[in-house]
Amino acid sequence: MKILVTGATGQLGYDVVRHGMKRGLQMVGIGSRDLDLTKEAEVSTYIRELNPDAIVHCAAYTAVDRAEDEKEQCWSVNVDATKYLAQLAKEVNAKLLYTSTDYVFDGLGEAPFMESDQPSPIGYYGITKYEGEEAVKRLADDWFIVRVSWVFGSNGSNFVKTMLRLAETRTELNVVGDQVGSPTYTADLARLLIDIVQTDKYGVYHASNEGFCSWAEFAQDIFRQADKDVTVNAISTEDYPTRAVRPKNSRMSKQNLVRNGFHLLPAWQDAVKRYLSEMDREDTKPMQ
C-alpha cells in the first residue's frame, strides 16, 4: 500500500511516516518545502504522478492565535489545500484521511462531544478546520475524518517540551486550570491512523489518549514524572488572555472507534511516561 503523508515534518506526520514504514508500507512523506499544497496545479500534477492508494493529510496551519490575524493564509492552508487533496483523492481513487481538531466544537458544557454532534467553532482556526471537514465530505468518496486534541510528539514543539524548558528556570508556574481535554501522544495516534487508513471503515472519529485533565493537571503530571520541583497554580482562562478563544471543554467521545473495532489509545499519563523516556533516549544518543 502506497500512502502519501502531508505535513511529514510536523509532529504527527513524522510519526505516521515512521510507523507506516515499520509495518512495511510504502510511505511517502512530504513537507511544505517539497510541495506547496495551496497551489492547485502543483498538487494535481504531484498526486496524479504519485498515484497513492491513500493520503493521510496531517499538514495544517495550527498557529491558533496568529490565525485570527492571518486569516487568508490560514484559510488557504486548511481549506483550499484540503479541497485540492479531496478532489485529487477522488480522481486517483485514493482513500483520504483528514486530521481535524477538538477546536471545531464550541467547548460548552462538560459532556464529551460525540462524533455526530454539530460543530460550532469559536475561533478562526476551528472554523477553517471545520470547513476542511466539509470539503472532504463533499469532494472525496472514501474518507476518514479524525479529530484529535492536545498533541505532543518528538518532532517539534509542544506543551510538554515547553513545561520542561520553563522548569529549568522557574519553580512556580501559572497554568490554565479550567480548560479540560485529552493529551495525545503522536506515537500512539500514528499507529491508530495507520490502522484506520488500511480499512474501509469510513466516517468521523475522535482520537486521543484516554482520560481527561486540565492543562494545569497535565503540567503537574509532567513535572511529577520528570522529577521536577515546580509548583503549578491553576488559573482561569480569563486570567490568561489570548488572541484566540479556546474551548473550555475539549472532551471527546470515542464511540466510533469502539463501534468499528479499533483499540483505544493508552491513558494519557502512560503516554507522558513513554514520551519522557523517548526524550531521554534521544538526549543520550551518541553524536554521529
N, C-alpha and C positions, 0 to 999 in steps of 0.2 A: 504494500500500500504506500503510495506516494502522498505525503502530507506537507502542504505549504503552511508555514507558521509566520505570520506577520508580527512585528514587534519583538523579534528574536533577540534583540539586545537589551530588552527590558527584563524585569524580574520574572514575570510569568512565562513569557515567550521563550526565554532562555532555558527554563526548566522543562517546558513542553518538548522542545527540541532534544534536550538531553535524555529525557525519559523515553521518548519515542525511539531514539537510537538504541537505547539499552534493550528495547524489545525487538530490535531487528527491522524496524520500519524505515522506509526511505524518507528521511526528514530533510526538508529544505527550509532553512530559516533565513528571513530577510529583515533588515532594519531600514531606517529612513535613508541611509547612505546607499543602499542597494537599489531601492525603488521608491519613488515619490508616489504614495498611494492616492494623493489628491489630484494626480494628472491622469485623466481617464484613458487617454490614448496609450500612455506608457503601461498602465495597468492591464489594458486589453491585450497589448502585444505580449507582455510577460506571461500572463495567465494562459493564453492560447498556446504559446510555445512550450510552457512547462507541462500543461495538461495534467494537473494534480487530481488525485482521487478525492481529496478533502482539503479544505482550507480552515485552519484554526486562526481566527482573527483576534490577536491579542493587542495589536497596535492601537493606541488611543492617545488623545490629548487629555491628560489627567491632572493638570495643574488647576485644581478646583477654584482657587481664589483668582488666579490670573484669567481664568475663563470668563469671569464677569466683565473684564475689560477687553480681552482678546477674542471677542465673540465670533468674528469672521474666521479666524484661524481654527478655533475650537470646532465650529460647525464643519469646516472643510475636512478636518481630520476624522471627526467622529460620525458625521452623517454622510457627506459626499463620498468619501473613500469607501465607506461601508456599502453605499449604493452600488458603486462600481464593482466591488467584490461580489456582491449578491447577484448582480446581473451576469457577471462572468462565470460564477459558480454554476448558475443555471445553464449557461451556454455550453460549458465543457462537461456538464453532468457530474459536478463535484458536490460533495456534501459541504455545508458551511456551518462552522461552529463559531458563534459570535459571543465574546465575553462582555457581559454587561455589569451592572453595579447595583448595590443597595440604594444608591442615590436617585434611582428612578422613583422611589417612594417618598412620601411627604414626612415620614418619621413620626406620625402622630400615634398616640396610644401606646400600649405595652405588649400587645399580642404580636406574635411573629407574622410577618406578611406572607401570604400564600402566593404560589406561582400564578394563580388565576386572578389575584387582586389587581384592580385597575391602577396603573402607575399614575403618580401625580407629583412630579419632581418640583422642588422648591428652589433650585439653583440652575444656572445655565448649563453647567457640566451635566447635571442629571437630565436636563431637557434634551441635550444632544445625544446622550446615550439612549434615551427612550426613543428618540427619532431614528436612531440607528437600528434599534429593535424592530420598529415598524417597517423600515426599509427591507430588513431581512425577511420578515413575514410576507411582505408584498411582492418582493422581486425574486427570491430564491425558492426552489422547490423542496430540497431536502436540507432542512436547517435545524440547528440546536441553538437556543439562547441560554447561556449560563450566567446567572447573576452572582457576583462574588463580592466579598467585603474585606476591608482592613488587611490588605495583602502585605506579606513580608517574605523576603527571599534573599538568597546570597548575592544576586546580581543587581546592584542598585541601592538607592537609599530607601529607608523605611523607618517606621516608628521605633522598632527595636534598636536599630543602629543609632538613631537619634538619642534615645534614652541612655544608651551605654556611653555615647560620646559626652553627654551632659554630666553623667556620673563621674567623669574624670575630674571635673572642676566644681561640682555642686554637691552639697549634702542635703539639700531640700529643694523640692520642685512642686509647682502648682500644675496640676493636670486636670482636664475636664472630667467630671465625675457623673454627669447626667446625660451623656450620650452612650447608648448601650448597643453592642453588636457582637460580632464573632470574628476574632483574628483568623487569618487564613495563611498557612504556610504553602508557598508556591510548589515545593517539592511534593506535598500531598495532593494539592489541587491539580498539578500537571498529570499525575498518574490517573486521576479521575477523568480528566479531559481526554486523555488517550483512550481510556476505557469507553467513554461515551461515543467518541467520533468513529470508533470501529463498529458501532451498531447502527441499526435503522430505527432506534427508539427516539424519534424526533420530538421536539417540543421545547418547553421552557423549564429550566431547572434552577434551583438555588444551591449553591455550593460554598461551604466554609467549614472550618474545623468546628467540632461540636462544642456546645456550651456558649454562654453569653457572659459578657463583662463590660464594664465601663472602661474608658481609656485610662482612668486612674488605677483601676484594678489591674488592667493589663500592665501598666508601668510597675506597679508593686510586685507583680509576679516576675517580671523581667529582672528586677533588682534582687529579689529573693533568690532566684535560680542562679543568677550571675554572681551572687555573694557580694553585692554592692550595698554599702550602708547609706542609703538615701531615703529620706522621709518624703512621702508623697502626700500632698494636700489636695483633696478632691475639691474642685471649684465648679461653679456653674458655667454653662455656656455663655451666659450674659457677662460673666467676669472675664471672659477670654474672647473678645470680639474679633471676628474675621471678616474678610471681604465677602465671602460666600456663606450663606446659611447652611449649616449642617443638619441632617436629620437626627433627631434625638433617639429615635427608635429604629435601629438597623437590624433588628431580629428578623430572621427569615426562616420559614418552614422548609423542610427538605422532603416533603411528602412525595414529590415526583421521583426523586432518587430512589426512595424506598419502593414505591409502586413499580418501578421499572427494574428492580433487582440490582441496583448499584450499591456498593458498600459506602457507608457514611465515613467521613474522614475522622481521624482520631481527635480526642479532646484537645482544645487549643493549648492547654498547659503542657501537654505532652509534646505538642508541636514546637513550643518555645524551647523545651528541654533539648530536643533533637537539633533545632536550629542553632542554639548556642554551642552545642557540640560540634556542629559543622563549621561554625565560625572559628572555633578553637583549632580545628584541624587545618583550616585554611591559613590561620596565623602561624602555625608551626611547620608549614611546608618549607622544605629547603629551597633556597634561591636557585633558579635554573642558570 
